[in-house]
Amino acid sequence: MPDLRIRAAQRADVPVILRFVRELAIYEKALDEVVATEATVEQSLFDEGARAFAFICEDAGEPIGFAVCFYS
């Protein structure tokens, strides 16, 4: 049985979030369109005034998915 947990992302999750973004882009055959870096992901999600936030889904403590939400 899965041991799923969804939690708010933290700064330490930035490399994982960027990895998931790249994996999705590979699936969509759009890796060349990814311009994000760890620095820009961190700025967008965690700097003062950030208007986006993220969640990490874990199974037995291992990240298996993410969601990014933003205000429009």
Secondary structure as UniProt FT lines:
FT   STRAND          4..8
FT   HELIX           11..13
FT   HELIX           14..27
FT   TURN            28..29
FT   HELIX           31..33
FT   HELIX           38..46
FT   TURN            48..49
FT   STRAND          52..59
FT   TURN            60..61
FT   STRAND          62..70
//
